[in-house]
Amino acid sequence: MRFRGNKQFASAVGLVLGLLCAVEAAKVNKHKPWIETTYHGIVTENDDKVLLDPPLIALDKDAPLRYAESFEVTLTEEGEICGFRIHGQNVPFEAVVLDKSTGEGVIRAKDKLDCELQKEHTFTIQAYDCGEGPDGANMKKSHKATVHIQVNDINEYSPVFKEKSYKATVIEGKKYDSILKVEAVDADCSFQFSQICNYEIVTPDVPFTIDKDGFIKNTEKLSYGKERMYKLTVTAYDCGKNRASEDVLVKISVKPTCKPSWQGFNKRIEYEPGTGSLALFPSMHLETCDEPITSIRASIELETNHIGKGCDRDTYSEKSLHKLCGASSGTVELLPAPSSSANWTVGLPTDNGHDSDQVFEFNGTQAIKVPNGMVSTSLKDPFTISVWMRHGPGAHEKETILCNSDKTEMNRHHYSLYVHNCRLIFLLRQEPSEAENYKPAEFHWKLDQVCDKEWHHYVLNVEFPTVSVFVDGTTFEPFLVTEDYPLHASKIETQLTIGACWQGGNARMAQFFRGNLAGLIIRTGKLENKKVIDCLYTCKEGLDVQLPEEVASAIKVEFNPNQSSLTVEGDDIDAFDKVMQHISYLNSRQFPTPGIRHLRISTTVKCFNEESCVTVPDAEGYVMVLQPEEPKISLSGIDHFARSAAEFESQEGVTLFPELRIVSTITREVEADTESEAAEGADDDPTVQETVVSEEIMHNLDTCEVTVVGDELDGEHESLEVDMSQLQQRSLEMSSSNVGLVITGVNTMANYEQVLHLIRYKNWHTEALFDRKFKLVCSELNGRYVSNDFKVEVNVIHTASPMEHANNAMVQPNFINPVHHASVDLSGHNLVNAHQASVVPSAATIVIVVCVSFLVFMIILGVFRIRAAHQRTMRDQENGKENEMDWDDSALTITVNPMETYEDQHSSEEEEEEEEESEDGEEEDDITSAESESSEDEEGGEPEDQQGASRQQQLEWDDSTLTY
């Protein structure tokens, strides 16, 4: 009984203690408040209360059960909601707790909202409880919920007309579907209150009506004698039935008679580069004054002869254009842009005013000699000559375009192309043969294009005994062919000249040309086909038309070959107008030539009654091609590095541009973001409304030139080389000289990057060489856009006695020659390893390595002396003899090879720096980098161990001669 009673008492005590613990536990703030994840609200402009869906209520699991059966519960602060917090910048709302116990809250606007300034607001909200105890410690917050609030509009604004007044002119006796359009706008933000639902003519008793879109038309035919001008007052209503704040005045003038003409034609038409086709006459129609028309014929001419060589064409080199058009082999450019490898055109006057077209001027006194070996034309094989020429009605003398004549002794012309009395003449003398019979020798073409002072494209396909000529893509047969004997056999070399003919017997030039030449090409072994010729001549700009299906059969449209003019013919006026409205201007160049292209429309109208047929005056205007956004070609990479002399002398040589990057950007002007600028640059001028942004674009390059800065290359012991197979795979060509090399051909920037990465510099006599400097420049469109000058300096590291030590290790850190580079600090340069880019130790690093080596040496020396002393003591104890170990350090060798070991050390240091940066990024903003580094040093010595290991690897201890 006593035991059982004690047991029951213990149970009662346990129950009481459990309840007390439960009560105490209830006072602990264990849980975070809970709210919904998303809320949507609506608020009206003139109200501050926000209607939320769902309602704003926060729940907390720390709140005790209110309806417990066994005992009464007292509410505590841990289960109450003390407030809501709104997160976001400049949020015009606040959140208020209505009932702490239930967690109910409300969101309301701080100030009056304006829908026109901002229609929607988005921010986050967070609830927090009252914490533990009377002081609210250990307060807990809920998760952040997103709140979207839409501001409802009220009809506070009235319509406002865009113009202060409107004017129009009509011809008497005609009813119009639309005379003009008035337009009003409303500043309210909602669709309902911002839309104009109705227009109304306030002026009574006028013969006009207006529709809901603002179009005004006359309700009857107007008479000039009755009224010359009508003045109408027009108002507007928005969909909230607010009337315009001010009515607008409309003046409609009446003309007495109808004049046939093109209506709705804008004289100035602006074309934005890169926008494709642009409709020239979208609103144009022909006014025929109700005359009975039987047919209409209109000619539209786009004048482009002042642009480049007759129109906007790609300004790549002529050889590149031939490749793009499919003529990739056997072409030799005789008038190239002057460069280090093609310098025979240097000094020849050029026309620099036509968007980088390489145009050369000949005034009757200039001529150039083409270097020997440029053209190896066998007259027995077919070949092609193509050239752009602009020539006026010159004198009655022969004017030579191209001539191949005897270099010395005689004045024989082997073949030549020249102009004489507005005729194009090609001379082709046959070489000696067994049968010396008369053979065709001179081919004459009488062409108006030769003397019209305009650019024309000429292609001569020579396949003896026939020669055909294409002028602007059209073929012409010679009207006269004369014969002559073949030339007598001789061993005299020939001279190829341009702009005149070399007289070898007199040693002077004769028959000078007067005019402009460009793109002179000889292609050996093949003839140009019609497809290639058309591609070379075709303009990149011109007229275009997309015929609507409903009028395609009723209207006839014809173009000229270069699409600079077209004719439209038909008998249906409505269909004719539709075709004219679909005529467009097209320029497919990425960077077109800016400027004016004049337009002219000439119209001929036929009527049933020929006597009263209408005459339509010519309509003239112009297309203004705006200035394209010019690209900025940027070359970047390693511009200063050093390598060992052995690498320069190796079979591979040294890569000049291992990490070259070619990037092209354009700069656009955009409207500034006022909010972001206010935060970033509050001190800037507030009147600035525009900023610039750069965008990377892709386009082709056509030339990259590497030149030597300083002394020219010595061909006996140095060279620049590139893998020719890689060039051929990309259809690129390379020419080199003692001043550098030039890579040409139209190709992508990526392909040029890959090829430039392969350029290697070799020098197998580096004893006297300490540095070499090179410059790289790339260009686009035959020099229209040129990159920056990217300069690279290569230093040669001369090692001391490299053959006496293993692994080419250096006995002394002689990285530079003291005579020429005594003041050079190599710590700032990239000293590149033979196999990968790695940094050679700086002077400070070398001193550290030597010091560490000496320290290790002293430690080892001490170890050996202790061991020797121990051995001597043992011998004295055993044998009773005094024997002291003699230390011989003459054979000690400390070998330091920074070229092999610094790479590992540098990589480990980079890894440590990356770890420090990543750890610093995870800390709070107020922890400095110095504190972060010191904390890592205190945590452990692992980085020091790694560093010691790397330093130990730098020492090579030779103990083969030690005796102990």
Protein Blocks (a to p, Z undefined) as FASTA:
>chain_A
ZZmmmmmmmmmmmmmmmmmmmmmmmmpcfbccdddfbdcddddfkbcbdcdddddddddf
klccfkbfkbccdddfklpcfbdcdedehiabdcddfblknopacdddfbdcdfklombd
cdddddddebeajkopaiacddddddddddddddfbccddfbfbdcddddehiacfbfbd
cddddfbfbfklmpcfbdcdfbghiabdcdfkopacdfbdcdfklombdcdddddddfko
pacfbdcdddddddfbdcdddehiafbacddehilpadfblmgccdehhpacfbdcdddd
ddfklgojhiacdfbdfklmmmmnopaghpacfbbcddfklmmlgoiacdfkggoiacdd
dehlaccdddehkaccdfkbccddddddddddddfbdcdfbdcddfbhpacdfbdcddee
hiacddddddddfblcdddfbdcdddfklmnopacddddddddfbdcddeehiacddfbd
cddddddddfbdcdddehiacdfklopaehiaedddehiacdehiacdfklmmmmmpcfb
dcdddddfklmmmpccdddfkopaccdddfbfklmmmmmmmgccddfbfbdceddddddd
ddddddfblmlpccddddddddddddddddddddeddfbdcddfklmmmmnlpafblmgc
cdddddddddddfklmmmmmmmbcfkbcbdcdddddddddfbdcdddehjdddfklgccd
ddfklmmmnopacdddfkbccdeddddfklmmmmmmmpccddfbfklpcbdcddddddee
hhlaccddddddddddddehkllpghhiafbacfbcfklmmmbcfklpccddfkbccddd
dfklmmmmmmmmmmmmmmmmmmmmmmmmmmmmmmmmmnopacdddddfklgccdddfklm
mmmmmmmmmmmmmmmmmmmmmmcfklcfklmmmmmmmnpcklmmmmmmmmmmmpccdfkl
gcZZ
